[in-house]
Amino acid sequence: MRIVYIASAQARAATRTKVLMSFIRFHQHASSRRLVFIRRLCSETSGQKLKIYTRQGDKGVSSTFSGQRLPKDNDVFEAVGTTDELNSTIGLAREFCLEHEAATHGGKVVGMLQEIQSRLFEVGAHVATPRNKATPTKQARTEFGEHHSVELEKWIDELDADLPQLANFILPSGGKASATLHLARTVCRRAERRVVPLYRADMVEQGVTKYLNRLSDFLFTAARFVAQKEGKEEVIFRPENDK
């Protein structure tokens, strides 16, 4: 009887570990209540440290948070991966901004970028939980509301109020931080293109597509803002016949 109990306990621990890995793998960046839940799962895995690798995807197939097993080149994973790439690019831009934090208006842009990185974790969790396959519970866990886009709009207006009127097309330039924010903007547009087909297929809610669309506008504005605060010159586009 004791052997059966131990085996059962080990099975429960393995199940909890699998659930926890799902949270981590699909960027279930959480509220304080969810964070408590994750910590409880950690404490109930018999003190075992979670392994970085699982070998579950060695044959080119992985699981969505809704439980589907799909090829890794599926549109869902392409969108999740591009969102992750966007997050990493913003992280690089944020590090460049930190080098000139005093110039970037007391770290205002740095704080905004960090907040955006957290939101992109939630975008990844939402995309990895296709609406047409997920249970109501998992849909609720990964909901991404349109109020996040409203926050971006406020930030855009706040930064733009301190910028001169844009009279010409500008080339990605204005120092390392600004140029990297322009790079993040282009990755954001690609992430949006990857998500739109999922939205058309009712797999993603409009809150995500709206956020990515607005985010590229924010990154453009932030790039100009940082260039100005650092005293860097933005390079103006000049047609060939103007040379």
N, C-alpha and C positions, 0 to 999 in steps of 0.2 A: 504493500500500500504506500509506503514511504517513497519507493522508487517511482510509482505512478505520479505521486504528488510533485516530486522533483522534476520529472519530465514535463508535467503540466506547467509548472512555474517557468521552466526554461522556454517552453513554447510561447507562454504569455510575454516573456521578456523579448523574445525574437519578434513577436508581432508588434510590440510597442516600439522596438527599434526600427522596424520597417516603416511604421507610421511616422516616426520622427524624421527618418531620412526623406520621406515624401515632403514633409514641411520644409526641410532645408533645401532639398534639390529644386523645388519649384518656387523658391524665394517667398515663402510664406512669412514675410515681414509683418509683425503682428502688433496688435494692441497689447496693453499690459495684461489683460485677461488671457490672451493667447500665449503670451510669454510665460506666464505662470504655468499654463498647461504643458508647454514644451519642457520647462524645468522639471515638472513633476514626472514627465515621461523619462527624462534623463536619470532621475533618482531611482526609477523603478526598473532600470535595466541591469540590476545586480552589480552596479559599479563598473560595468563594462564600458570601455572607451569605444566610441563608434569608429569604425574603419572608414577611411576616405574612399576606398574602392569597394564595390560590391560584386563585380564581374557580371552583373545582370544585363549590361548593355554591350557585351563583347561581340555579339552577333549583329550589331547594328540596329537593335530594337530597344526601345525604352518605354517607360510608363508615364502617362499623364497623371495629374493629381486626381482626375476622375476615374482612374483605374484602367484606362485603355492601354493596350500594348500596340505601339505604332513604330514604323521605321523612323530612324533618326533624321532622314531627309524629308519627313512629312512636313507639310506647311505649318503645323502647330509648333514643331521644334525649331523650324527655320525662324519663325517669329519670336519664339522665346530666346533663341540664341542671338538674334540681332538686337533684341532688347538688352540682353546681357552685355553685348559689345558696346552698345550705347552707354550703358552704365559705366563700363570701364573707361570709355573715352571721356566721359564727364569727370570721372575720378582723376584722370590725368590732368584735365583742364583745371580742376580744383586745386591740385598740387601746385601748378604754375601760379594760380591766383594767390595761394598761401605765401609764395615767395615775395609777393608784393602786397601783402594784406593791408598795410597802412594806406597804400595808394588806392586800393579797391574799396574805398569808402568804409574803412573800419571793418572789413571782412563781410560786408553786406552780401556781396555776390557769393562768397565762400559758403555762408550759411544757407543761401538759397539753393546752391548746387548740392549741398549735403542733403537737404530736404528732398530734392528731386531724386537723388539716388535711392532714397528709401521708398519713394513712390514708385520708382521703376521696378523695385523688388515686387511690389504689389501688382504692378502691371504684368510681370512675368508669371505670377501665381494665377492671375485671372486668365491669361492666355493659355496656360497649361491646364486649365479646367474648362474645356469646351462646354458652353452653355447647353448645347443640344444633347450632351451625354452625361452631364454631372447631376448628382442628386441635389434636391433643394438645399440640403445642409451644406454641401460643399460649394454650391453656388453662393450661399450666404457668406461663407467663410472668405471667399475670394471676390466679393463684390467690389467694384471700383466705380465710385460715384462721380458725377459730372462736376461736383463742387471743387474737385482738385483743379479743373481747368479754370475755374473762376479765380482761384488763388494765383495761378500763373498770369492771368490777365491783369490782376492788381500789381504784380511784380513788374510786368512789362511796362505798364503805365508809370510806375514809380521810377524805373530806370530811364525810360524815354523822356521823362520830364526834364532830365538833367542833360539831355543831348541836343546838339544843334540839328536843325532840319536837314534831312538827307536829300541832297540835290543831285547826286550821281550814284551810279552803281559802284560798289566798292569790291575790291578783291580780298579774299581771305588774307589778312595781314594784321598789323597793329601790335606786334610783339608775340611772344610765345603763348601767353595765356589767351589772348584774343584769337590768334590763329587756331589754337586747339579748340576753342569754343566754336569756331566756324567748322572745324572738322567734326565736332560732336553734332552740329546742326545737320550736316550731310548724312551722318549715320542715323540721326533721328528720322530724316525723310525716308531712308531705306527701311527702317523699322516700321514706319507708317505704311509703306508699300507692302510689307510682309503681312501686316495685320489686316489690311482692308479686305483681302479675299476671305479671311475668317469672319469678318463682320458681315459680309454679304451672305455667307453661309449660315448665319445665325449662331456662330460659335463664340463670338465676342460681342460685348455690349458697346454701345456708342460712346460711353464714358471713356473708354480706352482710346478709340480712334480720335476723339476730340482732344484728349490730353496730348497725344503725340503730335497732332497738328499744331496745337498751341505751343507745345514745348519747343518746336523748331523756331517759332517766332521769338520765344524768350531767349533762346541761345544766340540768335542773331543780335538781339538788343543787348544782351549781356556782353557779347564780344565787342560791340561798339563802346559800351560803357567802360569796360576794363581798359580798352585802348586809350580812351580819353583820360581816365584817372591816372594811368601810368605815363601819360605824356607821349604816347607812341603815335606815329603818323599812320593813318589808314591810306592804303594805296587805291587811287581812283582808277576805274576802268576807262581806258582811252581807246576808241576805235582806231583801226589802222590808218584811216585817212586823216586822223588828227595829229599824227606824228610829225 
